[in-house]
């Protein structure tokens, strides 16, 4: 397994960035190749996949969290690496996890290649697994995914819709005062948002 690469950007194509590592230029599929400037030194956390038709393909991500989410997605029935990459091109890993956690089928189904049936399948296959992901980057979240999962389940039990749950969890994610918050504090903040 190629765990990570560090090198200089030598160009990009749609969904691919070219990284020179010790004189060898590697083509790496990544969600947003346009974000890397020419000649910038970057590190990508990578996944090597074998395709029967094209051979080895390297996928790279900015964070270990993104790579771990990609691994989970490609482990789902009917979802290949290109579709998993499309998912992360459309939304961040934390946003995808939030949509899965609160069973927001609509948010996932608008992604090209996913559709309502695959979105529902993704949610069913990953709802219990996303809690096992590593902690998201501090800039993106400051609570565990298990806490979000528990809050989403509690709100679902209170008969809130998927859209309402998604809105309340988005509020939680953007709330600076909820850093290192307990389940009760997150639940109160979510309910407070829903009461407005």
Buried (B, 14 or more C-beta within 10 A) or exposed (E): EBEEBEBBBBBBEEBBBBBBEEEEEBBBBBBEBEEBEEEEEBEBBBBEBEEEEEEEBBBBBBBBBBBBBBEBBBEBEEBBBBBBBBBBBBBBBBBBBBBBBBBBBEBBBEBEEBEEEBBBBBBEBBBEBBBEBEEBBEEBBBBBBBBBBBBBBBBBEEEBEBEBBBBBBBBBBEBEEBEEBEBEBBBEBBBEBBEE
